[in-house]
């Protein structure tokens, strides 16, 4: 199996398809940015859907259609935006910290390794994970 991997690597290198470290880093940065954007947008949508569903259920139960659903729709929008801002600030702080570590020369080898370390720290520090104050 090692021989096949070597042959594939050599063929990629000869054809000019092998990416440089800078290209790999750029691809990782784009992927991280897209992941953050999806995470933020999903948080907004989920908050809207959940709060609207709660409002609809309460309207059905109390017979006050559509007032509670509208109130909870706006509350869901506010909660979603609050979550999005908090997540964006957290991502920005992590990126700033990673850049500072990189400039000092002790950055992790891979972007995924940094995320694994951060999630392990979040889950073991105080047992609250992402819900704790930062």
KEKE-3310 file (N, C-alpha, C; in steps of 0.2 Angstrom, whole numbers, plus 5000, padded with zeros to 4 digits):
npx = (5004:5010:5019:5010:5004:5016:5018:5007:5008:5020:5016:5006:5014:5023:5013:5010:5000:5000:4997:5004:5010:5005:4994:4986:4984:4977:4965:4961:4958:4947:4938:4936:4930:4918:4912:4910:4901:4890:4887:4883:4872:4863:4860:4853:4841:4836:4833:4823:4813:4810:4805:4794:4787:4784:4776:4766:4760:4756:4747:4737:4734:4729:4720:4722:4726:4734:4743:4752:4761:4766:4773:4782:4789:4796:4803:4811:4819:4826:4833:4840:4848:4856:4862:4870:4878:4886:4892:4899:4908:4915:4921:4929:4938:4944:4951:4959:4967:4973:4981:4990:4997:5003:5011:5020:5026:5022:5010:4997:4999:4990:4974:4962:4967:4968:4955:4951:4958:4952:4939:4940:4945:4934:4924:4929:4933:4923:4912:4901:4903:4899:4891:4896:4901:4913)
npy = (4994:5006:5008:5011:5023:5031:5031:5037:5050:5054:5055:5065:5075:5076:5080:5092:5094:5093:5101:5116:5121:5133:5134:5124:5129:5140:5134:5128:5139:5145:5134:5134:5147:5146:5136:5142:5152:5145:5139:5150:5155:5144:5144:5155:5152:5141:5146:5155:5146:5137:5146:5151:5140:5137:5148:5146:5134:5138:5148:5139:5132:5142:5148:5161:5165:5175:5180:5176:5168:5178:5186:5177:5174:5186:5186:5175:5179:5189:5181:5173:5182:5186:5174:5173:5184:5182:5170:5174:5183:5174:5166:5175:5179:5167:5165:5177:5173:5162:5167:5175:5165:5159:5169:5169:5157:5145:5138:5126:5111:5109:5115:5108:5101:5111:5115:5103:5103:5114:5111:5100:5107:5115:5106:5100:5109:5116:5109:5114:5117:5125:5135:5142:5158:5168)
npz = (5000:5003:4993:4982:4987:4986:4973:4968:4974:4968:4954:4955:4959:4947:4938:4942:4951:4965:4980:4987:5004:5007:4999:5004:5017:5014:5008:5020:5028:5021:5021:5035:5037:5030:5037:5049:5045:5041:5053:5061:5053:5054:5068:5069:5061:5067:5080:5076:5071:5081:5091:5085:5083:5096:5099:5090:5095:5108:5105:5099:5110:5119:5111:5105:5092:5080:5088:5099:5092:5083:5093:5098:5087:5084:5096:5094:5083:5090:5099:5091:5084:5095:5099:5087:5087:5098:5095:5084:5090:5098:5089:5083:5093:5095:5083:5083:5094:5089:5079:5086:5093:5082:5078:5088:5086:5091:5086:5083:5073:5064:5058:5062:5073:5082:5084:5090:5102:5108:5109:5118:5129:5132:5136:5147:5156:5165:5164:5157:5144:5129:5134:5145:5152:5143)
capx = (5000:5015:5021:5005:5004:5021:5017:5002:5011:5025:5012:5003:5020:5025:5008:5009:4993:5002:4997:5009:5008:5001:4988:4983:4982:4971:4959:4958:4955:4941:4933:4934:4926:4912:4909:4907:4895:4884:4885:4879:4865:4859:4858:4847:4836:4834:4830:4816:4809:4808:4801:4788:4783:4781:4771:4760:4757:4753:4741:4733:4731:4725:4715:4724:4729:4741:4747:4758:4765:4770:4777:4787:4793:4801:4808:4816:4823:4831:4837:4845:4854:4860:4867:4874:4883:4890:4896:4904:4913:4919:4926:4934:4943:4949:4955:4965:4972:4977:4986:4995:5001:5006:5016:5025:5029:5019:5004:4996:5001:4984:4968:4958:4970:4967:4948:4950:4960:4948:4933:4942:4945:4927:4920:4932:4935:4918:4906:4896:4904:4899:4886:4899:4904:4920)
capy = (5000:5012:5009:5014:5030:5034:5032:5042:5056:5056:5057:5071:5080:5077:5083:5099:5094:5093:5108:5119:5122:5139:5133:5120:5133:5144:5130:5126:5145:5145:5129:5137:5153:5143:5132:5147:5156:5140:5138:5156:5155:5139:5146:5160:5149:5136:5150:5157:5140:5134:5150:5152:5134:5137:5153:5143:5129:5142:5150:5134:5130:5147:5151:5168:5165:5173:5185:5173:5166:5184:5188:5172:5175:5192:5184:5170:5183:5192:5176:5170:5187:5186:5169:5174:5189:5178:5165:5177:5186:5168:5164:5180:5178:5161:5167:5181:5169:5157:5172:5177:5159:5158:5174:5167:5151:5139:5137:5119:5110:5109:5119:5103:5100:5117:5114:5097:5105:5119:5107:5096:5111:5117:5100:5097:5115:5117:5104:5118:5117:5132:5139:5146:5165:5169)
capz = (5000:5004:4986:4978:4989:4984:4965:4967:4976:4962:4948:4957:4959:4940:4934:4945:4955:4972:4983:4992:5011:5007:4996:5009:5022:5011:5008:5027:5030:5017:5025:5042:5036:5027:5043:5054:5042:5041:5060:5063:5050:5057:5074:5068:5058:5072:5085:5073:5070:5088:5095:5081:5084:5103:5099:5087:5100:5114:5102:5098:5117:5122:5106:5103:5085:5078:5092:5103:5087:5081:5098:5099:5081:5086:5102:5091:5079:5094:5102:5085:5083:5101:5098:5081:5089:5103:5091:5080:5094:5101:5083:5082:5099:5094:5077:5086:5099:5085:5075:5091:5094:5076:5077:5093:5084:5095:5084:5082:5067:5059:5060:5065:5079:5086:5086:5095:5109:5111:5112:5124:5135:5134:5139:5153:5161:5170:5162:5154:5137:5126:5138:5150:5150:5141)
cpx = (5004:5017:5016:5004:5010:5021:5012:5004:5016:5021:5009:5009:5022:5020:5007:5002:4994:5001:5002:5006:5003:4994:4983:4980:4976:4965:4956:4955:4948:4936:4931:4929:4919:4908:4906:4901:4889:4882:4881:4872:4861:4856:4852:4841:4832:4830:4823:4811:4806:4804:4794:4784:4780:4776:4765:4756:4753:4747:4735:4729:4727:4720:4716:4727:4729:4745:4753:4763:4770:4775:4783:4792:4798:4806:4813:4821:4829:4836:4842:4850:4858:4865:4872:4880:4888:4895:4901:4910:4918:4924:4931:4940:4947:4953:4961:4970:4976:4983:4992:5000:5005:5012:5022:5028:5027:5012:5003:4998:4996:4978:4963:4961:4968:4960:4947:4952:4955:4941:4934:4942:4938:4923:4923:4933:4930:4912:4900:4897:4903:4894:4889:4901:4911:4922)
cpy = (5006:5013:5013:5021:5034:5036:5037:5049:5059:5058:5063:5077:5082:5081:5090:5099:5094:5101:5110:5120:5128:5138:5128:5124:5138:5140:5129:5133:5146:5140:5131:5142:5150:5140:5137:5151:5151:5139:5144:5156:5150:5141:5151:5157:5145:5140:5153:5152:5138:5139:5151:5146:5134:5142:5150:5138:5133:5145:5145:5132:5135:5150:5158:5169:5172:5177:5182:5171:5172:5186:5184:5172:5181:5190:5179:5174:5186:5187:5173:5175:5187:5180:5170:5179:5185:5173:5168:5180:5180:5166:5169:5180:5172:5162:5172:5178:5165:5161:5174:5171:5158:5163:5173:5161:5145:5137:5129:5118:5110:5112:5114:5101:5105:5117:5108:5099:5110:5116:5103:5101:5114:5112:5098:5103:5115:5113:5108:5119:5124:5137:5143:5153:5165:5176)
cpz = (5000:4997:4982:4980:4986:4976:4964:4968:4970:4956:4949:4956:4951:4936:4937:4949:4962:4974:4987:4999:5011:5004:5001:5015:5020:5011:5015:5029:5027:5020:5031:5042:5034:5033:5048:5051:5042:5048:5062:5060:5052:5064:5074:5066:5064:5078:5083:5073:5076:5091:5091:5082:5091:5103:5096:5092:5106:5111:5101:5105:5120:5118:5105:5097:5082:5083:5096:5098:5084:5086:5098:5092:5082:5091:5099:5087:5084:5097:5097:5084:5089:5100:5092:5083:5094:5100:5087:5084:5097:5095:5082:5087:5098:5088:5079:5090:5094:5081:5080:5093:5088:5076:5082:5091:5087:5093:5083:5075:5062:5062:5064:5072:5084:5089:5091:5102:5112:5113:5118:5130:5137:5138:5146:5159:5167:5169:5159:5147:5134:5129:5143:5147:5148:5142)
residu = (UNK:UNK:UNK:UNK:UNK:UNK:UNK:UNK:UNK:UNK:UNK:UNK:UNK:UNK:UNK:UNK:UNK:UNK:UNK:UNK:UNK:UNK:UNK:UNK:UNK:UNK:UNK:UNK:UNK:UNK:UNK:UNK:UNK:UNK:UNK:UNK:UNK:UNK:UNK:UNK:UNK:UNK:UNK:UNK:UNK:UNK:UNK:UNK:UNK:UNK:UNK:UNK:UNK:UNK:UNK:UNK:UNK:UNK:UNK:UNK:UNK:UNK:UNK:UNK:UNK:UNK:UNK:UNK:UNK:UNK:UNK:UNK:UNK:UNK:UNK:UNK:UNK:UNK:UNK:UNK:UNK:UNK:UNK:UNK:UNK:UNK:UNK:UNK:UNK:UNK:UNK:UNK:UNK:UNK:UNK:UNK:UNK:UNK:UNK:UNK:UNK:UNK:UNK:UNK:UNK:UNK:UNK:UNK:UNK:UNK:UNK:UNK:UNK:UNK:UNK:UNK:UNK:UNK:UNK:UNK:UNK:UNK:UNK:UNK:UNK:UNK:UNK:UNK:UNK:UNK:UNK:UNK:UNK:UNK)
# end
